[in-house]
Amino acid sequence: MSEPGTVLIENGMTTQVDTETAERFIAEKHIGERIKRLRLKKSMGLVELGRHTGLSASFLSQLETGRVVPTLRNLARVAMVFSKDLSYFFEPEPQSLFRLHRRHERVKLPQTGVEDPTYFFESLAYMVPDRLMDPYFAEFLPVKKSQDIRPHVHAGYEFLYVLEGELEIRHGDQVSVLEPGDAVYFDASTPHAYLCAGKSHALALIVTMHQSLAAQPTMQLRPLGTAVPGRSLPGLQIRPGTGNTGAGSTGTGNNGGAR
């Protein structure tokens, strides 16, 4: 039978907590593992941590492996070395972000705001909340002479990798044609556009990085080249206080293909 431990008084009721339960509660907090992570993050050895805390290296080793339970005094010494509050060792541990997107779960969406889309896209991270980047799989269709090539801008940066076909990218006054295996990383605050440059479709991976942007007047960007007005290529014109991004500027926002 477990030995009785601390006596708790709640609503007039007295309850005894046995030692086994108390130790299990402490073990669930993974205090030793948290101390070891803090130490390794600082590239600090047990001997060095011992010098800072006044505790022996052997005791700290047992503490990290869970063979001994620290007193609040000893735990406070460790916490102070790493500029942490005692609550750090007892608060729920943050969960590492991991979201898997299966191919059959994705939704293929067309370019928005046009009757004859020049591309289709799939969000590769629509299930990730508050994400800092938006990855997309995009399919660009051959452009017809009657289609308008209108550049767009957004805050942050953009990365594009061509998987198949030929893709023309226009960035400011620069025009480049990318082939399979080619990649480009650019400042998305410069007017840019991309279009299929071959007779068959082009496939690409696009990643846009979010960045806050101060409110500013809408940029009225004229079509590039001599194309006849009518339709636009990926992206919407940026509105004050928004951060529409690259292929993500199709109106998906943080919901991406979830819609």
DADA-V412746 format. One record per residue. N is the residue number from 1. RES is the residue in one small letter. PSI is psi in whole degrees, -180 to 180 (none if undefined). D_CENTER is the distance of its C-alpha to the mean C-alpha in Angstrom with 1 decimal. Layout:
N;RES;PSI;D_CENTER, N;RES;PSI;D_CENTER
//
This chain:
1;m;140;49.4, 2;s;149;46.8, 3;e;144;48.0, 4;p;147;47.5, 5;g;-135;45.0, 6;t;142;44.1, 7;v;124;45.8, 8;l;140;43.7, 9;i;117;45.5, 10;e;123;43.8, 11;n;37;45.7, 12;g;-1;48.9, 13;m;137;47.9, 14;t;128;48.0, 15;t;138;45.8, 16;q;132;45.8, 17;v;122;42.7, 18;d;161;43.6, 19;t;-40;42.4, 20;e;-42;40.7, 21;t;-41;38.5, 22;a;-43;37.7, 23;e;-36;36.7, 24;r;-38;34.5, 25;f;-44;32.8, 26;i;-41;32.2, 27;a;-35;31.1, 28;e;-19;28.4, 29;k;-10;26.8, 30;h;45;26.4, 31;i;-45;27.7, 32;g;-42;28.9, 33;e;-37;25.6, 34;r;-39;23.8, 35;i;-43;26.6, 36;k;-40;26.2, 37;r;-41;22.5, 38;l;-41;23.3, 39;r;-46;26.2, 40;l;-33;24.6, 41;k;-31;21.7, 42;k;5;24.7, 43;s;44;26.5, 44;m;133;29.3, 45;g;168;32.1, 46;l;-38;33.9, 47;v;-44;37.0, 48;e;-42;35.2, 49;l;-35;33.5, 50;g;-39;37.0, 51;r;-38;38.5, 52;h;-32;36.1, 53;t;-17;36.6, 54;g;11;40.2, 55;l;151;39.4, 56;s;154;40.5, 57;a;-38;38.2, 58;s;-39;39.6, 59;f;-42;38.9, 60;l;-36;35.3, 61;s;-44;35.0, 62;q;-33;36.4, 63;l;-44;34.1, 64;e;-31;31.0, 65;t;-1;32.3, 66;g;12;33.3, 67;r;-19;37.1, 68;v;155;37.8, 69;v;126;36.6, 70;p;149;36.1, 71;t;164;38.0, 72;l;-34;36.3, 73;r;-47;38.2, 74;n;-38;36.8, 75;l;-36;33.2, 76;a;-37;33.5, 77;r;-44;34.6, 78;v;-44;31.5, 79;a;-40;29.3, 80;m;-33;31.0, 81;v;-37;30.5, 82;f;14;26.7, 83;s;42;26.9, 84;k;155;25.7, 85;d;156;27.4, 86;l;-32;29.1, 87;s;-21;26.9, 88;y;-35;24.0, 89;f;-8;25.8, 90;f;-13;26.4, 91;e;154;23.3, 92;p;138;21.2, 93;e;138;18.7, 94;p;139;15.0, 95;q;132;13.7, 96;s;133;11.3, 97;l;129;8.4, 98;f;115;9.8, 99;r;122;10.2, 100;l;131;13.0, 101;h;108;14.0, 102;r;149;17.7, 103;r;-42;19.3, 104;h;-11;21.9, 105;e;-14;19.5, 106;r;157;18.0, 107;v;128;19.9, 108;k;121;21.4, 109;l;146;21.9, 110;p;166;24.2, 111;q;136;24.1, 112;t;155;24.8, 113;g;8;27.8, 114;v;154;30.1, 115;e;-29;32.7, 116;d;86;32.4, 117;p;146;28.7, 118;t;-7;28.1, 119;y;162;24.9, 120;f;152;22.9, 121;f;157;19.2, 122;e;128;17.0, 123;s;134;13.4, 124;l;7;11.6, 125;a;30;8.8, 126;y;-18;11.0, 127;m;-2;11.0, 128;v;117;7.5, 129;p;148;8.4, 130;d;41;7.4, 131;r;154;4.1, 132;l;-8;4.3, 133;m;158;5.5, 134;d;108;8.0, 135;p;141;9.8, 136;y;151;13.4, 137;f;124;16.7, 138;a;142;19.5, 139;e;120;23.3, 140;f;131;25.5, 141;l;153;29.1, 142;p;136;32.1, 143;v;134;32.8, 144;k;156;36.2, 145;k;-28;38.4, 146;s;-5;38.3, 147;q;140;34.6, 148;d;135;33.2, 149;i;97;30.6, 150;r;123;29.0, 151;p;165;26.3, 152;h;164;23.4, 153;v;156;21.3, 154;h;162;18.1, 155;a;152;16.3, 156;g;-154;14.1, 157;y;163;14.2, 158;e;143;14.4, 159;f;135;14.8, 160;l;135;17.2, 161;y;123;18.8, 162;v;127;22.0, 163;l;-37;22.8, 164;e;145;26.2, 165;g;-170;28.7, 166;e;135;29.0, 167;l;125;26.7, 168;e;133;27.9, 169;i;134;25.5, 170;r;121;27.0, 171;h;102;25.6, 172;g;-125;28.0, 173;d;0;31.4, 174;q;136;30.0, 175;v;126;30.2, 176;s;146;29.0, 177;v;124;29.3, 178;l;141;26.8, 179;e;171;27.9, 180;p;130;26.2, 181;g;-16;24.4, 182;d;150;24.1, 183;a;157;20.8, 184;v;140;20.2, 185;y;125;17.9, 186;f;163;19.0, 187;d;115;18.9, 188;a;-4;18.2, 189;s;-7;20.4, 190;t;134;23.4, 191;p;130;24.8, 192;h;158;23.8, 193;a;158;24.5, 194;y;148;24.6, 195;l;155;27.2, 196;c;129;28.7, 197;a;-1;31.4, 198;g;-177;33.2, 199;k;-17;35.4, 200;s;172;33.0, 201;h;163;29.3, 202;a;139;26.4, 203;l;140;23.2, 204;a;155;20.0, 205;l;131;16.3, 206;i;132;14.5, 207;v;123;11.1, 208;t;135;10.9, 209;m;130;9.2, 210;h;146;9.6, 211;q;133;12.4, 212;s;150;15.0, 213;l;130;18.4, 214;a;150;21.7, 215;a;136;23.9, 216;q;161;26.1, 217;p;152;28.6, 218;t;136;27.7, 219;m;115;28.1, 220;q;100;30.8, 221;l;127;30.2, 222;r;153;33.1, 223;p;148;32.9, 224;l;151;33.0, 225;g;-150;36.2, 226;t;21;39.0, 227;a;151;37.3, 228;v;133;38.8, 229;p;146;36.9, 230;g;-52;35.5, 231;r;163;31.9, 232;s;158;28.7, 233;l;-178;26.1, 234;p;134;22.3, 235;g;154;21.1, 236;l;157;22.7, 237;q;141;24.2, 238;i;139;22.2, 239;r;158;23.6, 240;p;129;24.0, 241;g;8;21.0, 242;t;165;18.6, 243;g;47;15.7, 244;n;142;16.2, 245;t;125;14.6, 246;g;-128;16.4, 247;a;-26;16.8, 248;g;-14;14.6, 249;s;9;17.5, 250;t;5;19.5, 251;g;10;19.0, 252;t;-33;16.2, 253;g;-139;13.9, 254;n;-1;11.3, 255;n;-21;13.7, 256;g;-133;13.7, 257;g;7;16.2, 258;a;-18;16.7, 259;r;none;19.6
//
